Amino acid sequence: MRSLLINAQNFKTVNLNEQYFKFCEFADISTDGGHVDSDFANCTFKNIDWYWGLFNYANFIDCIFINCTFRGTSFSSCKFVACEFNDCRFISDNLGGECSFDNSVEYSCKLTKSVGFAARPQCKKWFDRDECPEIMRK
């Protein structure tokens, strides 16, 4: 999908499984649960409140997150490449379950006034065998 505005009015009609979103804006959404395993390129996420989400193998490339809160959300084997996080919070749910980032990685992301983002950072030159040989072994 390209250049789509996804908000509280149409969010429940959007399939977030095995899709490709480019230049889309996700705005003013408050939801819980749900499984996401799509690719997002040059998308903006603004004023998102997500409780107990399951993001598996989702890829975020050049995405911007503004004023987003993820509570008790799992990001398993996700990739974040050149993303920006502004005023975002990755916090515990009401039972104390923290956000998890099992096997997730980030490449050259920027965090501003954001807390709890815990994807494993990788080399800035992750494509360069000499600069980051541990990536090449995987």
Secondary structure as GFF3:
##gff-version 3
##sequence-region A 1 138
A	DSSP	beta_strand	5	6	.	.	.	ID=ss1
A	DSSP	three_ten_helix	11	13	.	.	.	ID=ss2
A	DSSP	beta_strand	20	22	.	.	.	ID=ss3
A	DSSP	beta_strand	25	32	.	.	.	ID=ss4
A	DSSP	beta_strand	35	36	.	.	.	ID=ss5
A	DSSP	beta_strand	39	41	.	.	.	ID=ss6
A	DSSP	beta_strand	44	51	.	.	.	ID=ss7
A	DSSP	beta_strand	54	56	.	.	.	ID=ss8
A	DSSP	beta_strand	59	61	.	.	.	ID=ss9
A	DSSP	beta_strand	64	66	.	.	.	ID=ss10
A	DSSP	beta_strand	69	71	.	.	.	ID=ss11
A	DSSP	beta_strand	74	76	.	.	.	ID=ss12
A	DSSP	beta_strand	79	81	.	.	.	ID=ss13
A	DSSP	beta_strand	84	86	.	.	.	ID=ss14
A	DSSP	beta_strand	89	91	.	.	.	ID=ss15
A	DSSP	beta_strand	105	107	.	.	.	ID=ss16
A	DSSP	beta_strand	110	112	.	.	.	ID=ss17
A	DSSP	beta_strand	120	121	.	.	.	ID=ss18
A	DSSP	alpha_helix	133	136	.	.	.	ID=ss19
###
